[in-house]
Amino acid sequence: MRHVSGPQGSRVVLDGRPVLLLCSNNYLGLADHPRVREAAADAAMRWGAGAGASRLVSGTMTIHRRLEEALATFKGTESSVLFGSGYLANLGVVGALARLGGAGGPSGSVVFSDELNHASIIDGCRLARAETFVYDHCDVEHLAWGLRHKLGPPNHRAGVIVTDSVFSMDGDVAPLEEIVELAHRHGVRTVVDEAHGTGCLGPGGRGAVADAGLEGHVDVVVGTLGKALGAYGAFAACSAEMRDYLTNSARSLIFSTALPPPAVAAALAALEVLQEHPEMVDRLQANADAIRDELAREGFEVAGSSTQIVPLVVGDADLAMRVCETAIEGGVFAQAIRPPTVPDGTSRLRLALMATHTREELRAAARTLGRAALQAGFRPGAGVPVAAAQPAGHPEERVVAPLAGEDTAAAAA
Ligand SMILES: Cc1ncc(COP(=O)(O)O)c(C=O)c1O
């Protein structure tokens, strides 16, 4: 692991060298915002450093309830419930919904999961021990094929479709309208992981679900507090009935200590800042557009991304590392991501934009990355297109790899 001195601002000192930080999920710069820091410090003084136990054991605290209400309002849902992290939220939610059988009974559920979903969703599928149908990335025809073949006659088996909204390694957005439409048609539930959508997309940063006009049409929206909201933790936004079900069935919530009050208060303050300054979201997206333009001018292929996550696909893992190291020497830190986090042959530099980057910084960064690529022996634009490197599964069935196997589709960010 590399060593960063100071907070996760847009510029950091990395192993003693000042660099532009281009790979942090602190998208809005809220992790070190003065109001967010103060809220965390005040909460530590008022409620203490830790929550003491699971909320089901030692009781829930005022600050947790307050954040849950604020998040539900923000996401346009009746209710929400906090989890210890996004990883724990997906583990708990996928497992709980897979057990929410229906006519087929608990063991009869099928989970439908995008092949590039985050590792926490993949692990949720594994732990749920439900049958899992992995559909080709964003391929609604393959998903429809799976729904038709796996569910059987109407009301025979229950199902749940799970997808990231913004894919963490590719920066593309799931076809949410089609997915929700298919879910309604087949009578299955939906879970959308807005880890990288919350605070980044949609009106006021309410996410990709809101952007698609689907508020109230997704059974569970998972969001994280450790990325655009600058704190730590996660939540599931849903109906009050679903919240009660999750509270009593999601094992990662029941059997884990509640979020520490300073993290909860920090997220609450960050949410307030975001709601007072929705222009931060516009700035983030404008920065993403700007760096894509600059990178395209350098010859990089960046058309696959439409969000604040911009991958520069290099292909070979060692080559990606060399480009990364050379860019750091030039003052730009964009971490190389390799298998098993991304599929074989698609190693990349994963760029994550921040609203606090300036245009000049981004212009200079694109030039540095272009030079670093050439110095390291990679011609920008020569990377394997992501889609070409993925296994062709359509219309065959693929299943989630066993626990001991490699996470070919897992994502660490
Ligand atoms: C899509 C997605 N879901 C969930 C997570 C996990 O969130 P957390 O870091 O809060 O555990 C991440 C990031 O790591 C992610 O990229």
The ligand as an ORCA input file, in Angstrom:
! r2SCAN-3c Opt
* xyz 0 1
  C     -20.236     -0.753     -6.418
  C     -19.709     -0.861     -5.021
  N     -20.494     -1.390     -4.066
  C     -20.076     -1.517     -2.803
  C     -18.818     -1.107     -2.424
  C     -18.366     -1.303     -1.019
  O     -18.547     -0.135     -0.283
  P     -17.701      0.120      1.039
  O     -16.363      0.614      0.595
  O     -18.499      1.117      1.805
  O     -17.611     -1.190      1.751
  C     -17.994     -0.520     -3.372
  C     -16.656      0.010     -3.046
  O     -15.811     -0.532     -2.506
  C     -18.431     -0.419     -4.714
  O     -17.635      0.075     -5.666
*
